[in-house]
Amino acid sequence: MQISVAIPCYNGAAYIGQSIESIVAQSSPPDQILVINDGSTDESQAIIERYPVTLITHKQNQGLAAARNTAIQAADGDILVFVDVDAFPARDFIEVLCAYYTNDPYLAGVGGQGIESNIHSRADRWRRAHASQGHGRRLRYVPFLYGLCMSFRVSALREIGGFDVTFRTNAEDMDIGYRLNAAGYRLLYVPEARVFHQRTDDMQSLKRTMAAWYRGAYLAKQKNHTHPWTLFAGTLRRLIWDPCKDIFVERDVTLAPLSFAISWVKFKTLLKTAARKNP
């Protein structure tokens, strides 16, 4: 199999160099590295140009889903691996992912887990405890793969028309996962395939992020008829579970008030999104 890797980049100057270098240094190097500069206004373009990659530049910011679609169009490989700009993979990441692609034509995607590794604030500690991007510790088939560390058969992505560009900043990974499953494909989660997420937050940016996540998740579920109401039930359950985890598992009582606050942000976001006739 030929392997392409794509890194969508929007104002990622602080991270893009390390992300590219970690791809170049893989134990199983890819055949093609695509970097999609999605209308960045920082120094991203100049940094990317230092590396032996295929650079594609959007003159204006089009959003994450559009950047992923540009990568699909430009990919020469059979498998397209996506890594987010603010993440860098373990050295064996591509080798681990691609080992699971066999002759099974219904296996359309394989993804791994994000490890929160840039911990400086209470918000970062909360994100590591409650918002890490993974499906647990065991290998299993899943409804979607997390965008910061996912791979797909290019043919399957092209068959279903790529990513939905209405998902500009998040939930495009959920949406395409639901659509691939509906088309008869399977997605495999491999926890041993790891990337290290470099994001850091303060309280306000964490609240904005969680609001965007839950708005996007509701819309993706609504669009794909996968019971968006379950997000309300999950939010209520976590209102109790997350503070208990903070106190008894994480042993960090300072996180418990933040868990209550974030649950309220999630619940308000879901209510507002559900109330809109044309969200």
ABEGO torsion letter per residue (X at the ends): XBBBBBBBBBGAAAAAAAAAAAAAABABBBABBBBBBBGBABAAAAAAAABBBBBBBBABBAEAAAAAAAAAAABABABBBBBBAABBBBAAAAAAAAAABBABAABABBBBBBBBABBABAAAAAAAAAABBBAEABBBBBABBBAABBBBBAAAAAAAGEBBAABAABGAAAAAAAAAAAAGBBBBBBAABBBBBABBBBAAAAAAAAAAAAAAAAAAAAAAGAGAAAAAAAAAAAAAAAAAAAAAAAGBAAAAAAAAAAAAAAAAAAAAAAABABX
